[in-house]
Amino acid sequence: MNDQPLDAATAWGEPARGNLPEYTVSELSLALKRSVEENFSHVRVRGEISGFKRHGSGHCYFVLKDSDAALDAVCWRQTAIRLPIKPEDGMEGVCTGRLTTYPGRSKYQLVIDSIALAGIGALLKILEDRRQRLSAEGLFAAERKKNLPFLPEILGIVTSPSGAVIRDILHRLADRFPRRVLIWPVAVQGEGAAAQIAAAIAGFNRLAPGGVVPRPDLLIVARGGGSLEDLMPFNEEIVVRAAAASAIPLISAVGHETDTTLIDHASDRRAPTPTAAAEMAVPVRLDLIAELGGKAARLTGGLSRFFTERRLQLVAIAARFGSVRQRLDLAAARLRPAMLAADIGRARDRLADAEPRLAAALVRALAAKHDALDNFTGRLATHSERHESLLARGYVVVRDAAEKVVTDAVKVRPNTALELEFYDGKVGVIAGGSRRPVRRSVPPIGQGNLFEEP
């Protein structure tokens, strides 16, 4: 037994310090940080995401947990915008990154470089939860669905510009009914694909009808088959909302017949394949021509039958019209005497009404004629009295052989037989030739033409 006395540290069970180095808190924290970062510089951690928060700076913070432990995680902004999936609470994922410590609070955390879903089951659960949430908002309601145009003039296609999908669509359109096609090229998988698809749908809707780039009458969003992870851009909320908000009717044609994505629920029509989408978009031109030919033939036959029936009806009407015309002739024969008597009666009545007026007018006309006759008689008597009084004063009326009054001496030729009328009788004379007639420009005052009316 050792009889040496023990110091206090030994008495309390503490080991002898000996060569044990002494650290400051900072030194120990830095040593731990180096140790963790060197040994866990690239790790993959599987767990359930909980408490997800996106900071205003764009950084994302959450916790990865399982049944026994929890691990803080951070995803910086530049990495977060490139993530192929959007982290959500309850999502089970596999996060790839590096461990680091936070000396200020004696904590360690996982700095994430990428996130992948932990198995198909977890992804399907996320999609189902998202489908139920968007359906509750009414984005998948049947009354929101729009009818597809029968024959669109312009088709807008959102897909990858390369690959078999666009070739299949264009080939089927050319076979059925060639139409003008506008292609909006997008990435259909990988980082940023969902944002490009949503922007293309919204971009087609912003085009003005009749503009330089015309607005399509129908949209097709298409891509070929792939895994569930490959088709994830068409399950993103931003794409689903863009499809539901489209004013242009939209056909979704994503994957193969057994593939279903959330855009299928928001679109106006789902096509099992891109080729089937082209068949939904336009009818078969030859079928339309044949259908129009058949309808034209039926229309021609119908019109022929219609006119034949109308012709027969007109013949029947004409036959019935013959007997009606005879009855009308008999009725007219009976009506004619009555109508004539009625006309005579109306004429007699009008004449009776006009008779007083005619009598008064006749009396006025006769009175006017009597007045004119009295006036003329007075004037004639006046002329007769003047004629006799003038002859009594020494005037003579000279007449030629034709008993016309001679008023000018120049009109009397020598040896012309004349008749002179005095107030008490007439004397015949022969004109001499030695008398020279004298013309007067102004007749003597007080003497005028014997036969001129005063």
C-alpha positions in Angstrom: 0.0 0.0 0.0 1.3 3.4 -1.0 1.8 5.5 2.0 2.4 8.7 0.0 -0.2 11.4 0.6 -2.6 12.3 -2.2 -3.3 15.8 -3.5 -6.8 17.2 -3.8 -7.2 16.3 -7.5 -6.2 12.7 -6.9 -8.5 12.6 -3.9 -11.5 13.5 -6.1 -10.6 10.9 -8.8 -9.3 13.3 -11.4 -6.4 12.0 -13.5 -3.1 13.7 -13.2 -2.7 16.5 -15.7 0.7 15.6 -16.7 1.2 16.5 -20.5 -2.6 17.2 -21.4 -2.7 20.4 -23.5 -4.8 23.2 -22.5 -7.2 24.9 -25.1 -9.1 28.1 -25.2 -12.7 27.9 -26.3 -12.0 29.4 -29.7 -9.1 27.0 -30.2 -11.2 24.0 -29.4 -14.1 25.3 -31.6 -11.7 25.8 -34.6 -10.2 22.4 -34.1 -13.6 20.8 -34.0 -14.6 22.7 -37.2 -11.5 21.5 -39.0 -12.1 18.0 -37.9 -15.7 17.9 -38.9 -15.2 19.6 -42.3 -12.2 17.4 -43.2 -13.9 14.1 -42.3 -17.4 15.0 -43.6 -16.7 17.3 -46.6 -19.1 15.3 -48.8 -21.9 13.3 -47.3 -25.4 12.2 -48.3 -28.0 12.3 -45.5 -31.5 10.8 -45.7 -34.2 12.2 -43.5 -37.6 14.0 -43.3 -37.7 17.7 -44.0 -39.2 19.7 -41.1 -39.6 23.4 -40.3 -38.8 24.6 -43.8 -38.3 28.4 -44.0 -37.2 30.6 -46.9 -35.5 33.7 -45.7 -36.0 37.1 -47.4 -32.4 36.8 -48.6 -33.3 33.6 -50.5 -31.5 31.2 -48.1 -33.5 28.2 -47.0 -33.3 26.7 -43.5 -34.8 23.4 -42.2 -34.2 20.3 -40.2 -33.5 16.8 -41.4 -34.8 14.3 -38.8 -35.5 10.6 -38.3 -36.9 8.8 -35.3 -33.9 9.3 -33.1 -32.0 12.4 -34.2 -32.2 15.8 -35.9 -29.7 17.7 -38.1 -29.9 21.4 -39.0 -29.5 22.1 -42.6 -29.1 25.3 -44.7 -29.3 25.8 -48.5 -27.8 29.1 -49.8 -29.7 31.2 -52.3 -27.6 30.4 -55.3 -28.1 26.7 -54.7 -31.8 27.0 -53.8 -32.8 28.5 -57.1 -31.2 25.6 -59.0 -32.8 22.8 -57.0 -34.9 20.4 -59.2 -37.6 20.1 -56.5 -39.0 22.5 -54.0 -38.5 21.4 -50.4 -41.6 21.0 -48.3 -42.4 19.9 -44.8 -42.9 16.2 -44.6 -40.9 15.4 -47.7 -38.4 12.6 -47.3 -35.3 13.4 -49.2 -31.7 12.6 -49.7 -29.5 15.7 -49.2 -26.0 15.9 -50.5 -23.6 18.5 -49.0 -20.9 19.0 -46.3 -20.9 19.3 -42.6 -19.7 22.4 -40.9 -19.9 23.8 -37.4 -21.2 27.1 -36.1 -18.7 28.1 -33.3 -20.8 30.9 -32.0 -23.4 28.5 -30.7 -21.6 25.2 -30.5 -23.7 23.7 -33.3 -23.1 21.9 -36.5 -25.2 21.9 -39.7 -25.4 20.4 -43.1 -24.7 22.8 -46.0 -26.7 21.4 -48.9 -25.6 21.2 -52.5 -28.6 19.2 -53.9 -31.7 17.4 -52.8 -33.3 14.3 -54.2 -36.5 12.6 -53.2 -36.0 9.5 -51.1 -37.8 6.9 -53.3 -40.9 6.9 -55.5 -43.3 6.5 -52.6 -42.2 9.8 -51.1 -42.5 11.6 -54.4 -46.0 10.2 -55.0 -47.1 11.3 -51.6 -45.9 14.8 -52.3 -47.7 14.9 -55.6 -50.9 13.6 -54.1 -50.8 16.2 -51.4 -50.2 18.9 -54.0 -53.0 17.6 -56.2 -55.5 17.7 -53.3 -54.4 21.2 -52.3 -54.7 22.6 -55.9 -58.0 20.7 -56.5 -59.4 22.3 -53.3 -58.7 25.7 -54.9 -60.9 24.8 -57.9 -58.1 24.6 -60.4 -59.2 21.2 -61.7 -63.0 21.9 -61.7 -64.9 20.6 -64.7 -66.7 23.9 -65.2 -63.3 25.6 -65.9 -62.7 23.4 -68.9 -63.0 25.2 -72.3 -64.1 23.6 -75.5 -61.5 23.0 -78.2 -62.0 24.9 -81.5 -63.2 22.7 -84.3 -60.6 23.8 -86.8 -58.0 26.2 -85.3 -56.2 28.5 -87.7 -53.0 28.7 -85.6 -51.6 26.2 -83.2 -49.1 27.0 -80.4 -46.8 24.2 -79.2 -44.8 24.3 -76.0 -42.1 21.7 -76.2 -38.4 21.0 -76.8 -37.4 22.2 -80.4 -35.4 19.0 -80.9 -36.4 15.4 -80.5 -39.2 13.2 -81.8 -42.1 14.9 -80.1 -42.2 18.0 -82.3 -41.6 15.9 -85.5 -44.5 13.6 -84.6 -46.9 16.4 -84.0 -46.0 18.3 -87.2 -46.1 15.1 -89.2 -49.6 14.1 -87.9 -50.9 17.7 -88.5 -49.7 17.5 -92.1 -51.4 14.2 -92.7 -54.7 15.3 -91.2 -55.2 19.0 -91.9 -52.2 21.3 -92.4 -52.3 24.3 -90.1 -49.9 27.2 -89.2 -47.8 26.2 -86.2 -45.9 28.4 -83.7 -43.3 26.7 -81.5 -42.2 28.1 -78.2 -39.0 26.2 -77.4 -38.5 25.2 -73.7 -36.5 22.7 -71.6 -38.8 19.9 -70.6 -36.7 18.5 -67.7 -34.0 19.6 -65.4 -33.3 22.8 -63.7 -35.5 25.8 -64.7 -37.7 23.7 -67.0 -40.9 24.4 -65.0 -40.3 28.2 -65.1 -39.7 28.1 -68.9 -42.9 26.0 -69.5 -45.0 28.4 -67.4 -43.5 31.4 -69.1 -44.3 29.9 -72.5 -48.0 29.3 -71.7 -48.3 32.9 -70.3 -46.4 34.3 -73.3 -48.7 32.8 -75.8 -51.7 34.2 -73.9 -50.2 37.7 -74.0 -50.0 37.8 -77.8 -52.5 40.1 -79.4 -54.9 38.7 -82.0 -53.9 39.8 -85.5 -50.5 41.0 -84.3 -47.1 40.6 -86.0 -46.9 37.2 -84.1 -50.6 36.1 -84.1 -52.2 34.6 -81.0 -52.8 30.8 -81.3 -56.3 29.4 -81.2 -55.1 26.3 -79.4 -52.1 25.3 -77.3 -50.4 21.9 -77.0 -47.9 21.3 -74.1 -46.0 18.2 -74.9 -43.0 16.0 -74.1 -42.1 12.4 -74.5 -42.0 9.6 -71.9 -39.7 9.4 -69.0 -39.3 8.6 -65.4 -41.3 10.3 -62.7 -38.3 12.5 -61.9 -38.0 13.5 -65.6 -41.7 14.5 -65.7 -41.5 16.5 -62.4 -41.5 20.0 -64.2 -45.1 19.3 -65.3 -46.1 18.6 -61.7 -44.7 21.9 -60.4 -47.3 24.3 -59.0 -46.1 27.2 -61.3 -46.9 25.1 -64.4 -50.2 23.9 -63.1 -51.4 27.4 -62.3 -50.2 28.7 -65.7 -52.2 26.0 -67.5 -55.3 26.7 -65.4 -55.1 30.4 -66.1 -54.7 30.0 -69.8 -57.5 31.8 -71.8 -56.5 29.8 -74.8 -57.8 26.2 -74.8 -54.9 23.9 -73.9 -54.1 20.2 -74.5 -51.6 18.5 -72.3 -49.6 15.7 -73.9 -46.9 14.7 -71.4 -45.3 11.2 -71.4 -46.9 8.0 -72.5 -50.5 6.8 -72.0 -49.9 5.5 -68.5 -48.1 8.7 -67.3 -50.2 11.2 -65.4 -49.0 14.7 -64.3 -50.7 17.5 -62.5 -50.9 19.6 -65.7 -53.2 17.0 -67.1 -55.8 17.9 -64.4 -55.5 21.6 -65.1 -55.6 21.4 -68.9 -58.8 21.5 -71.0 -58.1 18.1 -72.6 -55.5 15.4 -71.8 -53.9 13.5 -74.7 -52.3 10.1 -74.0 -49.4 11.0 -76.4 -48.2 14.0 -78.4 -49.4 12.3 -81.6 -52.9 11.9 -80.1 -52.8 15.6 -79.2 -52.3 16.5 -82.8 -55.3 14.2 -83.7 -57.4 16.0 -81.1 -56.4 19.4 -82.4 -57.6 19.1 -86.0 -60.0 16.9 -88.0 -59.1 14.9 -91.0 -59.4 17.0 -94.1 -60.4 14.2 -96.5 -63.1 13.0 -94.0 -64.5 16.6 -94.0 -64.5 16.7 -97.8 -66.3 13.3 -98.0 -68.8 14.4 -95.3 -69.5 17.7 -97.1 -70.0 15.8 -100.4 -72.5 13.5 -98.7 -74.4 16.4 -97.2 -74.4 18.2 -100.5 -75.9 15.2 -102.2 -78.6 14.9 -99.4 -79.3 18.6 -99.7 -79.7 18.3 -103.5 -82.1 15.3 -103.1 -84.0 17.1 -100.4 -84.4 20.2 -102.5 -85.5 18.1 -105.5 -88.2 16.4 -103.4 -89.2 19.7 -101.9 -89.8 21.3 -105.2 -91.6 18.2 -106.6 -94.0 18.3 -103.6 -94.6 22.0 -104.1 -95.2 21.6 -107.8 -97.8 18.9 -107.0 -99.4 21.1 -104.4 -99.6 24.0 -107.0 -101.3 21.7 -109.5 -103.9 20.7 -106.9 -104.4 24.3 -106.0 -104.8 25.3 -109.6 -107.4 22.6 -110.1 -109.4 23.8 -107.1 -108.9 27.4 -108.2 -110.8 26.6 -111.5 -114.0 25.9 -109.6 -113.4 28.9 -107.3 -113.0 31.1 -110.4 -116.3 30.0 -111.8 -118.0 30.8 -108.5 -116.3 34.2 -108.5 -117.6 34.8 -112.1 -121.2 34.0 -111.0 -120.9 36.2 -108.0 -119.5 39.0 -110.1 -122.4 38.7 -112.6 -124.8 39.1 -109.7 -122.9 41.9 -108.2 -122.4 43.9 -111.4 -126.1 45.2 -111.7 -126.1 46.1 -108.1 -122.8 47.9 -108.4 -124.0 49.7 -111.5 -127.2 50.8 -109.7 -125.2 51.9 -106.8 -122.9 54.0 -109.1 -125.9 55.6 -110.8 -127.4 56.5 -107.5 -124.2 58.0 -106.3 -123.9 60.0 -109.6 -127.5 61.2 -109.2 -126.8 62.3 -105.7 -123.7 64.2 -106.8 -125.7 65.8 -109.7 -128.5 66.9 -107.3 -125.9 68.4 -105.0 -124.3 70.3 -107.9 -127.5 71.5 -109.6 -128.1 74.6 -107.5 -124.5 75.6 -108.1 -124.8 75.1 -111.8 -128.0 77.2 -112.0 -126.5 80.1 -110.1 -123.4 80.0 -112.4 -125.7 80.0 -115.5 -127.6 83.0 -114.3 -124.4 84.9 -113.6 -123.1 84.0 -117.2 -126.4 85.2 -118.8 -126.4 88.4 -116.9 -122.8 89.1 -118.0 -123.8 88.5 -121.6 -126.8 90.9 -121.3 -124.5 93.6 -119.9 -122.1 93.2 -122.8 -124.9 93.3 -125.4 -126.3 96.5 -123.8 -122.9 98.1 -123.9 -122.4 97.2 -127.5 -125.8 98.5 -128.5 -125.2 101.9 -126.8 -121.9 102.2 -128.5 -123.5 101.4 -131.9 -126.2 104.0 -131.4 -123.5 106.6 -130.6 -121.7 105.9 -133.8 -124.9 106.1 -135.8 -125.7 109.5 -134.4 -122.2 110.9 -135.0 -122.3 109.6 -138.6 -125.5 111.5 -139.5 -124.5 114.6 -137.6 -121.2 114.8 -139.4 -122.8 114.3 -142.9 -125.2 117.1 -142.0 -122.2 119.4 -141.3 -120.8 118.9 -144.9 -118.7 115.8 -144.5 -118.9 113.3 -147.4 -118.2 109.5 -147.3 -116.2 108.4 -150.4 -116.5 104.7 -151.4 -114.9 102.8 -154.3 -116.6 100.4 -156.6 -116.2 97.7 -153.9 -118.1 99.9 -151.5 -115.0 100.3 -149.4 -114.5 103.7 -147.7 -111.6 105.6 -149.3 -109.7 107.7 -146.8 -106.5 108.6 -148.7 -106.4 110.7 -152.0 -103.3 108.8 -153.1 -105.3 105.6 -153.4 -107.7 107.2 -156.0 -106.5 106.8 -159.6 -107.8 109.0 -162.5 -111.1 107.9 -164.1 -111.9 105.7 -161.1 -115.7 105.4 -160.4 -116.5 106.6 -156.9 -119.6 107.0 -154.8 -120.2 110.0 -152.6 -122.6 109.8 -149.7 -124.2 113.0 -148.5 -126.5 113.4 -145.5 -129.5 113.3 -147.9 -128.3 110.8 -150.6 -125.6 109.2 -152.7 -124.0 110.5 -156.0 -121.7 108.6 -158.4 -118.7 110.5 -159.8 -115.5 109.9 -161.9 -112.2 110.9 -160.4 -110.2 113.5 -162.4 -106.4 113.3 -162.9 -105.2 117.0 -162.5 -105.6 117.2 -158.7 -102.4 116.8 -156.7 -103.0 115.2 -153.3 -101.6 116.9 -150.2 -100.4 114.8 -147.3 -100.8 116.1 -143.8 -98.6 114.7 -141.0 -101.1 116.0 -138.4 -104.8 115.9 -139.0 -106.6 119.2 -138.5 -107.7 120.0 -135.1 -111.3 119.1 -134.4 -111.5 116.7 -137.4 -110.7 113.0 -137.1 -111.6 109.8 -138.7 -115.3 109.5 -139.3 -115.3 105.8 -138.4 -112.9 106.0 -135.5 -114.4 105.3 -132.1 -114.1 108.4 -129.8 
